[in-house]
Amino acid sequence: MASKSDSPSIVWFRDDLRLSDHPALYAASKTGAPVICLYVFDEARDVPNMRPLGGAARWWLAQSLRMLQGNLKAIGSSLVLRQGPTAKIIAALARETHAGSVFWNEIAQAPHQAIADQLAAVLKEIGVSSQSFPGDLLVAPADIRNREGRGLRVFTPFWRRVLALGGPPKPLPAPDRLCSGPDLASDELESWRLEPVRPDWAGGLRETWKPGEICAQQRFKAFLESGIAGYASERDRPDREGTSGLSPHLRFGEVSPRQVWHAARFAAAERPALSGDIDKFLSELGWREFCRHLLFDEPDLATRNLQPSFDGFPWRHDEDGLRAWQHGQTGYPVVDAGMRQLWHTGVMHNRVRMVAASFLVKHLLIDWRFGEQWFWDTLVDADPGSNPANWQWVAGSGADAAPYFRIFNPVLQGEKFDADGGYVRRWVPELARLPASVIHRPWSATSFELRAAGVEFGKTYPAPIIDHKSGRERALAAYGRIRGG
């Protein structure tokens, strides 16, 4: 049996697929003992509110794990892959290797906490120590409470509180080398079937993304150097590269929130003229934080209206409308462009997400949960906090929600934020030859313009599945019913 001095430590990787600013890995590396790096694929369907990853997120996870394997190899280690119940897998590995301790980073979400608590209890029973560290937030939920001890439901005071706390600790460096542990059996990643095969629908994801910590850091560095200028206004333009593209990297912990925070603060100090853009960028990181804190308090955020009045909302059962929306066939160009971008790339521009979500919930009166589930399956950045919180925000049923009677006009939104039609031309190519003056309202084009562009409603492109004015009036009437009730 190994002596206590050379007993290995296990580092359990979770949604933190990186080496730098990884508190658990850093602590294990400082012990001087051999380190076993482990990832457990555990969908834990018996844990309340645990959501299995959607298809696009599964694809990303596979790529990210491959990158992590390579990064660990470069510092003398490896990544052990195991599938099954986490507590059982890790306890068995601890016995197999005579491990003295297990380290991990916390995830401040009820189902993940339940799994970690179960693991800690099992390890205690077998005499293995465990230690966990804050890892996925800027501020612990316990640090931002109201007088009744509850989390805040409005973003602006929440963000003020975060800022008043002065920011998170500085990021930790990645280990230069790891003392490798014993050779261990590891699952073949392909055996987990995370990636699509027949059909292989991930071609657009591969064209668009390079997952992994190194690519995340490169993307963020390039954004701060050449993309942050004008962010406050450019971020609303889907026809331009005005956003950071960090959301899936953050989702899988390839870069940490405090790395983003400190790098952005440093950039603002170096270039004061960009402080307004950087503050706006950090407030978007703050919205992610707000949604995560909300999820901490409301584990069923993806299934329950936070505003109980919406429990009686007269949603419509409309399979045809839902299908048209999912496949970008609503007849509203900016909505269709967004839905097609989502299917091809695994993301949708944030401004268009709001417009597309509003169209489903308000024009079509389809329950926000159907849209949330579609995004959960198709987004590479499907975040368990942001995805349902944003859908509830649009629906008006959530925290800090937009009023239900705020109904985005998809035509005006397109004309304002995609004035030249570049975004629509890219993702709805059947409209590409229409003039900019009518590309967001093709039904208003003259017969000559339609013929010249090769557009024929019902054949090359659908007519609008609902008139904006009548859809808006119907939505307001539905809102009036629950308001009156």
ChimeraX attribute file (.defattr): number of C-alpha atoms within 10 A of each C-alpha:
attribute: neighborCount
match mode: 1-to-1
recipient: residues
	/A:1	6
	/A:2	11
	/A:3	10
	/A:4	11
	/A:5	11
	/A:6	14
	/A:7	19
	/A:8	27
	/A:9	29
	/A:10	27
	/A:11	26
	/A:12	22
	/A:13	21
	/A:14	18
	/A:15	17
	/A:16	27
	/A:17	25
	/A:18	27
	/A:19	24
	/A:20	19
	/A:21	23
	/A:22	27
	/A:23	23
	/A:24	24
	/A:25	27
	/A:26	19
	/A:27	18
	/A:28	26
	/A:29	20
	/A:30	10
	/A:31	13
	/A:32	14
	/A:33	21
	/A:34	21
	/A:35	25
	/A:36	28
	/A:37	23
	/A:38	19
	/A:39	20
	/A:40	19
	/A:41	16
	/A:42	15
	/A:43	15
	/A:44	17
	/A:45	11
	/A:46	8
	/A:47	13
	/A:48	13
	/A:49	17
	/A:50	19
	/A:51	14
	/A:52	14
	/A:53	18
	/A:54	18
	/A:55	20
	/A:56	26
	/A:57	24
	/A:58	20
	/A:59	20
	/A:60	26
	/A:61	22
	/A:62	17
	/A:63	19
	/A:64	22
	/A:65	20
	/A:66	14
	/A:67	21
	/A:68	21
	/A:69	18
	/A:70	15
	/A:71	19
	/A:72	19
	/A:73	15
	/A:74	13
	/A:75	16
	/A:76	13
	/A:77	21
	/A:78	23
	/A:79	22
	/A:80	19
	/A:81	19
	/A:82	21
	/A:83	16
	/A:84	13
	/A:85	16
	/A:86	21
	/A:87	20
	/A:88	14
	/A:89	16
	/A:90	23
	/A:91	20
	/A:92	13
	/A:93	17
	/A:94	23
	/A:95	14
	/A:96	10
	/A:97	19
	/A:98	18
	/A:99	26
	/A:100	22
	/A:101	19
	/A:102	25
	/A:103	22
	/A:104	24
	/A:105	22
	/A:106	21
	/A:107	21
	/A:108	19
	/A:109	20
	/A:110	19
	/A:111	19
	/A:112	18
	/A:113	14
	/A:114	14
	/A:115	17
	/A:116	19
	/A:117	13
	/A:118	14
	/A:119	21
	/A:120	19
	/A:121	13
	/A:122	16
	/A:123	23
	/A:124	12
	/A:125	11
	/A:126	11
	/A:127	13
	/A:128	19
	/A:129	15
	/A:130	18
	/A:131	15
	/A:132	17
	/A:133	14
	/A:134	16
	/A:135	23
	/A:136	24
	/A:137	20
	/A:138	21
	/A:139	22
	/A:140	15
	/A:141	19
	/A:142	11
	/A:143	12
	/A:144	17
	/A:145	13
	/A:146	11
	/A:147	6
	/A:148	6
	/A:149	10
	/A:150	13
	/A:151	21
	/A:152	21
	/A:153	17
	/A:154	13
	/A:155	18
	/A:156	15
	/A:157	11
	/A:158	21
	/A:159	19
	/A:160	11
	/A:161	16
	/A:162	20
	/A:163	14
	/A:164	9
	/A:165	13
	/A:166	9
	/A:167	14
	/A:168	17
	/A:169	12
	/A:170	12
	/A:171	18
	/A:172	15
	/A:173	12
	/A:174	16
	/A:175	18
	/A:176	10
	/A:177	13
	/A:178	24
	/A:179	17
	/A:180	18
	/A:181	21
	/A:182	12
	/A:183	10
	/A:184	14
	/A:185	9
	/A:186	14
	/A:187	13
	/A:188	11
	/A:189	17
	/A:190	9
	/A:191	8
	/A:192	14
	/A:193	12
	/A:194	19
	/A:195	20
	/A:196	14
	/A:197	9
	/A:198	6
	/A:199	6
	/A:200	8
	/A:201	15
	/A:202	20
	/A:203	11
	/A:204	14
	/A:205	19
	/A:206	16
	/A:207	10
	/A:208	13
	/A:209	16
	/A:210	17
	/A:211	23
	/A:212	26
	/A:213	25
	/A:214	16
	/A:215	16
	/A:216	22
	/A:217	17
	/A:218	10
	/A:219	18
	/A:220	21
	/A:221	16
	/A:222	13
	/A:223	19
	/A:224	17
	/A:225	11
	/A:226	8
	/A:227	17
	/A:228	25
	/A:229	18
	/A:230	13
	/A:231	22
	/A:232	17
	/A:233	11
	/A:234	18
	/A:235	22
	/A:236	19
	/A:237	21
	/A:238	24
	/A:239	19
	/A:240	14
	/A:241	15
	/A:242	20
	/A:243	20
	/A:244	17
	/A:245	17
	/A:246	17
	/A:247	19
	/A:248	24
	/A:249	27
	/A:250	23
	/A:251	23
	/A:252	27
	/A:253	25
	/A:254	28
	/A:255	29
	/A:256	24
	/A:257	24
	/A:258	22
	/A:259	20
	/A:260	21
	/A:261	21
	/A:262	16
	/A:263	16
	/A:264	21
	/A:265	17
	/A:266	12
	/A:267	16
	/A:268	18
	/A:269	12
	/A:270	11
	/A:271	11
	/A:272	12
	/A:273	11
	/A:274	18
	/A:275	18
	/A:276	16
	/A:277	20
	/A:278	24
	/A:279	16
	/A:280	16
	/A:281	20
	/A:282	18
	/A:283	17
	/A:284	12
	/A:285	18
	/A:286	23
	/A:287	19
	/A:288	23
	/A:289	25
	/A:290	28
	/A:291	22
	/A:292	24
	/A:293	24
	/A:294	24
	/A:295	22
	/A:296	21
	/A:297	16
	/A:298	16
	/A:299	19
	/A:300	16
	/A:301	22
	/A:302	24
	/A:303	14
	/A:304	17
	/A:305	19
	/A:306	20
	/A:307	13
	/A:308	11
	/A:309	12
	/A:310	18
	/A:311	13
	/A:312	11
	/A:313	18
	/A:314	16
	/A:315	17
	/A:316	12
	/A:317	12
	/A:318	12
	/A:319	10
	/A:320	10
	/A:321	18
	/A:322	20
	/A:323	12
	/A:324	16
	/A:325	25
	/A:326	22
	/A:327	15
	/A:328	24
	/A:329	23
	/A:330	24
	/A:331	23
	/A:332	29
	/A:333	28
	/A:334	32
	/A:335	30
	/A:336	23
	/A:337	24
	/A:338	28
	/A:339	28
	/A:340	22
	/A:341	21
	/A:342	24
	/A:343	22
	/A:344	19
	/A:345	20
	/A:346	27
	/A:347	25
	/A:348	24
	/A:349	21
	/A:350	15
	/A:351	16
	/A:352	23
	/A:353	20
	/A:354	18
	/A:355	21
	/A:356	28
	/A:357	25
	/A:358	28
	/A:359	25
	/A:360	22
	/A:361	25
	/A:362	28
	/A:363	25
	/A:364	22
	/A:365	24
	/A:366	22
	/A:367	19
	/A:368	25
	/A:369	18
	/A:370	14
	/A:371	21
	/A:372	20
	/A:373	17
	/A:374	13
	/A:375	28
	/A:376	24
	/A:377	19
	/A:378	22
	/A:379	22
	/A:380	29
	/A:381	25
	/A:382	25
	/A:383	22
	/A:384	20
	/A:385	23
	/A:386	22
	/A:387	22
	/A:388	27
	/A:389	28
	/A:390	23
	/A:391	26
	/A:392	28
	/A:393	22
	/A:394	28
	/A:395	28
	/A:396	24
	/A:397	24
	/A:398	23
	/A:399	20
	/A:400	17
	/A:401	20
	/A:402	16
	/A:403	13
	/A:404	19
	/A:405	17
	/A:406	14
	/A:407	21
	/A:408	19
	/A:409	16
	/A:410	21
	/A:411	19
	/A:412	14
	/A:413	17
	/A:414	26
	/A:415	18
	/A:416	12
	/A:417	20
	/A:418	21
	/A:419	18
	/A:420	17
	/A:421	24
	/A:422	16
	/A:423	23
	/A:424	27
	/A:425	20
	/A:426	15
	/A:427	21
	/A:428	20
	/A:429	13
	/A:430	16
	/A:431	24
	/A:432	19
	/A:433	16
	/A:434	23
	/A:435	16
	/A:436	18
	/A:437	14
	/A:438	18
	/A:439	27
	/A:440	28
	/A:441	20
	/A:442	24
	/A:443	18
	/A:444	12
	/A:445	17
	/A:446	11
	/A:447	12
	/A:448	9
	/A:449	16
	/A:450	20
	/A:451	13
	/A:452	11
	/A:453	15
	/A:454	16
	/A:455	22
	/A:456	16
	/A:457	14
	/A:458	10
	/A:459	8
	/A:460	11
	/A:461	20
	/A:462	18
	/A:463	17
	/A:464	17
	/A:465	17
	/A:466	15
	/A:467	12
	/A:468	18
	/A:469	11
	/A:470	11
	/A:471	18
	/A:472	22
	/A:473	14
	/A:474	16
	/A:475	22
	/A:476	17
	/A:477	14
	/A:478	19
	/A:479	20
	/A:480	14
	/A:481	13
	/A:482	14
	/A:483	12
	/A:484	7
	/A:485	9
